[in-house]
Amino acid sequence: MKKEFSNQANDRRKFLKNVATGAAALSLSTFAPPFKLSASPLENSTDDADAWFNQLDKKGKHKIVFDAVAPNETLTFAWPKIYQLTNTMTGATENDLGIVLVLRHETIAYAMQSSLWEKYKFGEFFKINDPVTKAPSTRNMYWQPKEGDFKVPGIGNVEIGINQLQDHGIMICVCNMALTVLSAVAAESMKMDPKTVYNDWKSGVLPGIQIVPSGVWAVGRAQEHGCSYCYAG
């Protein structure tokens, strides 16, 4: 238990250090535009995000938000699927469920295309290893996985790819605050322009994933729409 708390504390310190580094790398004029979402390249305004969350009002009574803060191997995507499967096993239909997965903090890499994983060395940057090669990943292994890529003892093949979850109505969003700060950190380390890297990351967000002002904003909105809360690592 003490080791778990120590690891969590180290993760928080690491992220805060990244935030400070990212902020220091940017002038106020550079830092401001991404936070003004109505002026962002993809025009993902706060109204767009609120409209996206309004979908939950049409869902049934079983609603939950999974708060994914740090890469947690397959569990980041397994928890939403397990919630869905076990509810349908106990009589609910998919229409009865409202499931939201919030990718924030250091899980934002999962929201982006494999080409960005290779270009920006996300496996090294976010400390995510490929389950096949066991080396820092150069691909988003959760986007359009092949059958058999993910197996659970006693259950067998499980469909926990992002596209597979989306096909079953699971809503996934990504934190724009983390995109902004961590793209600036990456830009500094690669001696690139922060705006260029930010725009590249944002344009590389996978189809169907909603960009939200921040992950904590999204967790709050989901709860306002009746979701219970589950920490997903």
C-alpha positions in Angstrom: 0.0 0.0 0.0 2.8 2.4 0.9 4.6 1.6 -2.4 1.3 2.4 -4.3 1.0 5.7 -2.6 4.6 6.5 -3.3 4.3 5.7 -7.0 1.2 7.9 -7.3 3.0 10.7 -5.6 5.9 10.4 -7.9 3.6 10.4 -10.9 1.9 13.7 -9.7 5.3 15.3 -9.1 6.4 14.3 -12.6 3.4 15.8 -14.2 3.6 19.0 -12.2 7.2 19.3 -13.3 6.1 18.9 -16.9 3.5 21.6 -16.5 6.0 24.0 -15.1 8.5 23.2 -17.8 5.8 23.7 -20.5 4.6 27.0 -19.1 8.2 28.3 -18.9 8.8 27.3 -22.5 5.9 29.5 -23.7 5.3 33.2 -23.7 1.8 34.4 -22.7 0.9 35.2 -26.3 1.8 31.6 -27.3 0.1 30.0 -24.4 -3.2 31.8 -24.6 -4.6 30.8 -28.0 -5.0 27.0 -27.4 -6.9 27.7 -24.2 -9.3 30.0 -26.1 -11.0 27.0 -27.6 -13.3 29.0 -30.0 -10.1 30.1 -31.8 -8.5 26.7 -32.0 -7.7 25.0 -35.3 -10.5 22.5 -35.0 -13.0 25.0 -33.5 -13.7 22.7 -30.6 -15.5 25.3 -28.5 -16.9 24.8 -25.0 -20.3 24.7 -26.5 -19.3 21.8 -28.7 -18.1 19.9 -25.7 -21.2 20.6 -23.7 -23.3 19.5 -26.7 -21.3 16.3 -26.8 -22.0 15.6 -23.1 -25.7 16.3 -23.7 -25.9 12.9 -25.4 -25.8 11.4 -21.9 -29.3 12.8 -21.2 -30.7 10.4 -23.8 -29.0 7.4 -22.1 -30.5 5.1 -19.5 -30.0 5.1 -15.8 -26.6 3.3 -15.7 -24.1 6.0 -16.2 -20.4 6.2 -15.3 -17.3 8.2 -16.1 -13.9 6.5 -16.1 -11.1 9.0 -15.2 -7.9 7.8 -16.9 -4.9 9.8 -15.6 -1.9 7.6 -16.2 -1.2 4.7 -18.7 -2.4 1.6 -17.0 -1.7 -1.0 -19.6 -4.9 -2.7 -20.9 -7.0 -1.6 -17.9 -7.5 2.0 -19.2 -9.8 0.5 -21.9 -10.7 -2.7 -20.2 -12.7 -1.1 -17.3 -15.3 0.6 -19.6 -15.7 -2.7 -21.5 -16.1 -4.7 -18.3 -18.7 -2.3 -17.1 -20.6 -2.6 -20.3 -20.3 -6.4 -20.5 -21.4 -7.1 -16.9 -24.3 -4.7 -17.1 -25.6 -6.5 -20.3 -25.1 -9.8 -18.5 -27.4 -8.6 -15.7 -30.2 -7.5 -18.0 -29.3 -4.0 -19.2 -29.1 -3.1 -22.9 -26.4 -0.9 -24.4 -29.1 1.8 -24.7 -29.4 1.7 -20.9 -25.8 2.6 -20.4 -24.0 6.0 -20.5 -20.2 5.4 -20.4 -17.6 8.1 -20.7 -13.8 7.6 -20.8 -11.8 10.7 -20.0 -8.2 10.6 -21.3 -6.2 13.2 -19.4 -2.9 13.8 -17.9 -0.4 11.3 -19.4 -3.0 9.1 -21.2 -3.6 11.7 -23.9 -1.3 9.8 -26.2 -4.0 7.1 -26.6 -6.2 9.7 -28.2 -3.8 10.3 -31.2 -2.9 8.6 -34.4 0.0 6.1 -34.7 1.8 8.5 -37.1 2.2 10.9 -34.1 3.5 8.1 -31.9 6.2 7.4 -34.3 7.0 11.1 -35.1 7.2 12.3 -31.5 8.3 9.0 -29.9 5.3 8.9 -27.6 6.4 5.5 -26.3 9.5 7.1 -24.8 7.8 10.4 -23.9 4.8 8.9 -22.1 6.6 5.7 -20.9 4.3 3.4 -22.7 5.7 0.0 -24.0 4.3 -2.0 -26.9 2.8 -5.2 -25.4 4.2 -7.1 -28.4 7.8 -5.8 -28.6 8.0 -4.8 -24.9 9.9 -1.7 -26.2 8.7 1.9 -26.1 5.7 1.9 -28.5 5.8 3.6 -31.9 2.1 2.9 -32.5 -1.3 3.4 -30.8 -2.0 -0.2 -30.1 -5.6 0.6 -29.1 -6.7 2.0 -32.4 -8.1 -0.6 -34.8 -6.4 -3.6 -33.1 -6.3 -7.0 -34.7 -8.4 -9.9 -33.4 -6.5 -11.6 -30.7 -4.3 -8.6 -29.7 -5.9 -8.4 -26.3 -6.8 -11.6 -24.3 -7.9 -12.0 -20.7 -7.3 -15.2 -18.8 -10.6 -17.1 -18.4 -12.4 -14.9 -20.9 -10.4 -15.0 -24.1 -10.3 -12.3 -26.8 -11.7 -9.0 -25.7 -12.6 -6.0 -27.9 -11.1 -3.0 -26.1 -9.8 -1.1 -29.1 -10.9 2.6 -29.1 -12.9 2.1 -32.3 -14.5 -1.1 -30.8 -15.6 0.8 -27.7 -17.0 3.6 -29.8 -18.9 1.1 -31.9 -20.7 0.1 -28.7 -21.6 3.6 -27.7 -18.8 4.3 -25.3 -17.9 8.0 -25.3 -14.2 9.0 -25.2 -12.8 12.5 -24.8 -9.3 14.0 -24.4 -8.0 16.9 -22.3 -7.0 20.0 -24.2 -5.1 21.4 -21.2 -2.8 18.4 -21.3 -2.5 18.6 -25.1 -1.4 22.2 -24.8 1.1 21.7 -21.9 2.7 18.4 -23.0 3.0 19.4 -26.6 4.9 22.4 -25.4 7.2 20.2 -23.4 7.7 17.9 -26.4 8.4 21.0 -28.6 11.0 22.3 -26.3 12.8 18.9 -26.1 12.8 18.6 -29.9 13.6 22.3 -30.5 10.4 22.8 -32.4 7.7 25.6 -32.4 5.1 24.9 -29.7 2.2 26.1 -31.8 3.2 23.8 -34.6 3.5 20.8 -32.3 0.2 21.6 -30.6 -1.7 21.9 -33.9 -0.1 18.7 -35.1 -1.2 16.8 -32.0 -4.7 18.3 -32.1 -5.2 17.6 -35.8 -4.1 14.0 -35.1 -6.8 13.3 -32.5 -8.6 10.1 -33.6 -12.1 10.2 -35.2 -14.9 10.3 -32.7 -12.8 11.5 -29.7 -14.1 14.8 -28.4 -11.5 17.4 -27.3 -12.7 19.0 -24.1 -11.3 22.1 -22.3 -9.7 19.9 -19.6 -10.0 16.5 -18.2 -11.2 17.6 -14.8 -13.8 19.8 -16.6 -15.0 16.6 -18.4 -15.2 14.6 -15.2 -17.3 17.3 -13.7 -19.6 17.6 -16.7 -20.1 13.8 -16.8 -21.2 13.8 -13.1 -23.5 16.7 -13.7 -25.2 14.5 -16.3 -25.7 11.7 -13.8 -22.5 9.7 -14.1 -21.0 8.0 -11.1 -17.2 8.2 -10.9 -14.5 5.5 -11.3 -10.8 6.2 -11.2 -9.2 4.2 -14.0 -5.5 4.6 -13.2 
